[in-house]
Amino acid sequence: MPTSDRTPEAADRHPHSRHRWLLGFEPFFEGGWFHKEERARSWDVEEELGALALLGDVTIDLVNAKGLPSVVDVQAYAIGRDVDVLVRPGTRAELSGRAGNGHLNSSAVSVDTTEADHLVRITGHTFLGDVTVTTVGTAP
């Protein structure tokens, strides 16, 4: 008798998470040839984000997010340009990765694990670019 992939055991073997890629190709998009509109300020954030800054900078604004999971994992690749991650006060930001001819910078306010509203884990990889994390705003 064949087993169904719709059982709870199958769901545990194949966890499903939401994932979105943010790309920086400014000569073509984001005010370039193909895109003339402004970006959305408020959005529903996925559990996993990928950012690739190749021909343009990428800014991941988590400050004005409508829906923010308790844990967000970000893979940031800064190749010749920069990836900036903006977090709201009360968010714990963990930055790790490898800087090759670039920088990994965190100016995010340090938040204790027990006091954090959300956790954002950024794994940055740089080559002639920077990955930065910044807290925007003040705590209520």
URBEL-V60540 format. One record per backbone hydrogen bond with DSSP energy under -0.5 kcal/mol. NH is the residue of the N-H (numbers start at 0). CO is the residue of the C=O. Records with the same first field share a line. If there is no record, write none. Layout:
NH=CO / CO
//
This chain:
6=3
10=6
11=7
12=8
13=9
16=14
19=47
21=49
23=51
24=22
27=24
28=24
30=34
32=26
33=27
44=42 / 66
47=17
48=72
49=19
50=74
51=21
52=76
53=23 / 51
54=23
55=23
57=81
59=57 / 83
60=58
61=59 / 85
64=61
65=42
66=42
71=118
72=46
73=120
74=48
75=73 / 122
76=50
77=75 / 124
78=52 / 76
79=77 / 126
80=52
82=129
83=57
84=131
85=59 / 83
86=84 / 133
88=135
90=87
91=117
92=90
93=119
94=92
95=121
97=123
99=97 / 125
100=98
102=128
104=102 / 130
106=132
114=111
115=111
116=89
117=89
118=69
119=91
120=71 / 118
121=93 / 119
122=73 / 120
123=95 / 121
124=75
125=97
126=77
127=99
130=102
131=82
132=104
133=84
134=106
135=86
//
